[in-house]
């Protein structure tokens, strides 16, 4: 509504100028007609009125930076707002700020991009806790695929992991709330909660005939960034759980350990890694690639030219034969790293098709500590492939069976060890 008003006033500047001219003339004549000290007071008031009106006209004449296009009629929104206030059975219960946030959320959701979303101040706080690696909840990354809320990946050692949730599980209900048409931020708000409290998730898994309930006790979640161990035959096994804001430091420490060990080959495990900070991926890729190799291509559509993100690290691990493990829980930044190693060095991907999140988001801070997470580009692999909604196909496909999970077997890692032993 402010945009409409400003636009209208900007078109009426000539009329306002007439009123200012008349006001000056009126003040002058009035002062001339009066005698005594009161003249000074009237002069001050007259000049002040002119000054205020001058500012008003100047502001109205400026182009509104956030006004909608002229063919967009915002009056309908205000009509609904006032009709709610006038006709709702309990108008006193209406929270005006909640109406504003609701209107913004609806507008952003109309873009129909599951990764573009508005966060109110509390949701912004939750999101920032995610990327810094500490919060209270059950410990899993969730997403929406084909309109259905599902588990992207449980975090190792968390309540979700211990309860047996798996990548690809469909979340049908959170407690008594059906998840049909739910947004990710609404789901996160329902699943999160104080340590020690419980949440019941109704899950449908591939191969099941019916749903099952998982009762999970929330806890403080400390998301591990990564870890490594030296396996037989001098093979360094590096597991990356998440790309947090300090992952480059964590990886640097691991890389130094690997360089100073007897390791001769590397298995990089990106399974159930839901992604995180893009810049961390680029920096880690620089350990495995030649300086100047393309890590990814950012495609901004018609807004600007494609931009290549190049490796700029020290390439210290480029001499190590390497394979990469992926599964349907590998998403976003982990897919970028896997594709960069495959396209630049021919490194084989082992496991299952990855999740397929091929877009880049940025978080824009708003004035009341709320924020807008918006998709700014699609990313392409160094070979120019778009993997959004498709994922990366493994070079060697190995699926885990129900029996593998029950027996805690890992045929994907076994295959990786088999392959890496034959590499020179």
HELIX and SHEET records of a PDB file:
HELIX    1   1 UNK A    2  UNK A   10  1                                   9    
HELIX    2   2 UNK A   13  UNK A   33  1                                  21    
HELIX    3   3 UNK A   38  UNK A   61  1                                  24    
HELIX    4   4 UNK A   75  UNK A   87  1                                  13    
HELIX    5   5 UNK A   91  UNK A   93  5                                   3    
HELIX    6   6 UNK A   96  UNK A  109  1                                  14    
HELIX    7   7 UNK A  121  UNK A  132  1                                  12    
HELIX    8   8 UNK A  159  UNK A  163  1                                   5    
HELIX    9   9 UNK A  184  UNK A  191  1                                   8    
HELIX   10  10 UNK A  247  UNK A  259  1                                  13    
HELIX   11  11 UNK A  278  UNK A  288  1                                  11    
HELIX   12  12 UNK A  333  UNK A  345  1                                  13    
HELIX   13  13 UNK A  402  UNK A  406  1                                   5    
HELIX   14  14 UNK A  411  UNK A  421  1                                  11    
SHEET    1   A 4 UNK A 117  UNK A 119  0                                        
SHEET    2   A 4 UNK A 371  UNK A 380 -1                                        
SHEET    3   A 4 UNK A 294  UNK A 299 -1                                        
SHEET    4   A 4 UNK A 307  UNK A 310 -1                                        
SHEET    1   B 3 UNK A 117  UNK A 119  0                                        
SHEET    2   B 3 UNK A 371  UNK A 380 -1                                        
SHEET    3   B 3 UNK A 359  UNK A 365 -1                                        
SHEET    1   C 2 UNK A 134  UNK A 137  0                                        
SHEET    2   C 2 UNK A 219  UNK A 222 -1                                        
SHEET    1   D 2 UNK A 140  UNK A 145  0                                        
SHEET    2   D 2 UNK A 148  UNK A 154 -1                                        
SHEET    1   E 4 UNK A 177  UNK A 178  0                                        
SHEET    2   E 4 UNK A 170  UNK A 174 -1                                        
SHEET    3   E 4 UNK A 198  UNK A 204 -1                                        
SHEET    4   E 4 UNK A 212  UNK A 217 -1                                        
SHEET    1   F 6 UNK A 226  UNK A 231  0                                        
SHEET    2   F 6 UNK A 235  UNK A 240 -1                                        
SHEET    3   F 6 UNK A 265  UNK A 269  1                                        
SHEET    4   F 6 UNK A 321  UNK A 326  1                                        
SHEET    5   F 6 UNK A 349  UNK A 351  1                                        
SHEET    6   F 6 UNK A 396  UNK A 397  1                                        
END                                                                             
